[in-house]
Amino acid sequence: MSTAFLAHSDGVEAVVDLDAITANIRTLTAMSAGSELMVVVKADAYGHGAVACAGAARTAGVPWVGVATIDEALELRDAGDTGLLLSWVNARDARFVEAIAADVQVSSSSPELLDVLAAAARAAGKPALVHLAVDTGLGREGALPGAHWHELMAHAMRLQQAGDIEVTGVWSHLACADSTGHDSIDAQATLFTRACEEAHEAGFRIRYRHLANSAALLTRPDLNFDVIRTGMAVYGLPSTDKDTGVHLRPAMTLRARVIDVKRLPAGHAIGYGHTYVTDRETTVALLPAGYADGLPRNAGNKPLVSINGRRYSIAGRVSMDQIVVDVGDHEVRVGDHAVFFGAGTYGEPTVQEWALECDTIAYEIIARLGRRVKHTYVGGGIGGDL
Ligand SMILES: Cc1ncc(COP(=O)(O)O)c(C=O)c1O
């Protein structure tokens, strides 16, 4: 076994190109036809790093940032973010007092949560800014149209008149926006439009109506409303079932350096379960990355690694912390970069390829990156080599 000095990063490195994020935001802003963008940075910006991506979005002039949890929202506030910010996955015991004090806007689907928000608002000394969620067909968050929606609005109006909350938004989420032309899209849009009209009739001044995600922004500009919640498109990744022709740049390259190289004889088994056996004498490269870093275990024996511009198969199973790559007789040295995925410009795999090979979606490949993955930012005025 050989050893070598590694210039930097002894594990997995996510290199995030902030210029790609900025360019994507410009493209999406041009498509949003006057609606405001909300860049979704939940789940650590889908693995890209929430603070850095929210910062890039603000610098690019994006008015809104969206997160799932209050903790995610407060992480951004702690990092100095002061712009419009919405959180929509709210447990009853979340840190609402801090969030309201920090002007984090919050979603509510139920009268009970509105009461929690009202109490927190009194403690914070200012009204909670609330977006009422209506379930137009996803069956997830939101009050059902009809009696539940009217009950939620009536309760919200009482709390608004008491000065505890201010309803600023009405929103819903599409179930099948990624399936272009799916019947449910129009059905949800119709229910959403009606719910917004009812909110208006109930006396609310709704400034922010939002339904669209990346897929809807790319394929259904008629559903932009006032705000568009977009995540995948900002990161330059596919969100629809068909090519929309919109040029977006993938922002993340996931890579690791080769930590060892050795020759194996023909007939040598590799990895747990011996699912790969060399069919000739060959060179194998060892990479310090595994399923603990978020690389799916079923990527084993798939052609998902690129080293020095050449594509190779993972040899055997992905272990918790290591991957073996069969590089044949090609020269690969300790310290060379192995790229798991990137923009695809140099023949390296893309996130979408990983998703297809591992029987999942691109969202999961990036959102599951583990805590050991180190982030390096390039572009946006920050130096670094890619
Ligand atoms: C409520 C909500 N809105 C918007 C988004 C952004 O979706 P996308 O990344 O497809 O743009 C998500 C992400 O799953 C979401 O949960």
The ligand as an ORCA input file, in Angstrom:
! r2SCAN-3c Opt
* xyz 0 1
  C     -43.531     23.102     -0.698
  C     -42.424     23.089     -1.697
  N     -42.335     24.079     -2.587
  C     -41.355     24.127     -3.496
  C     -40.398     23.138     -3.554
  C     -39.327     23.242     -4.602
  O     -39.439     22.208     -5.520
  P     -38.412     22.145     -6.755
  O     -37.092     21.840     -6.172
  O     -38.959     21.033     -7.595
  O     -38.449     23.471     -7.410
  C     -40.464     22.077     -2.659
  C     -39.471     20.991     -2.736
  O     -39.706     19.844     -2.649
  C     -41.503     22.051     -1.693
  O     -41.584     21.070     -0.790
*
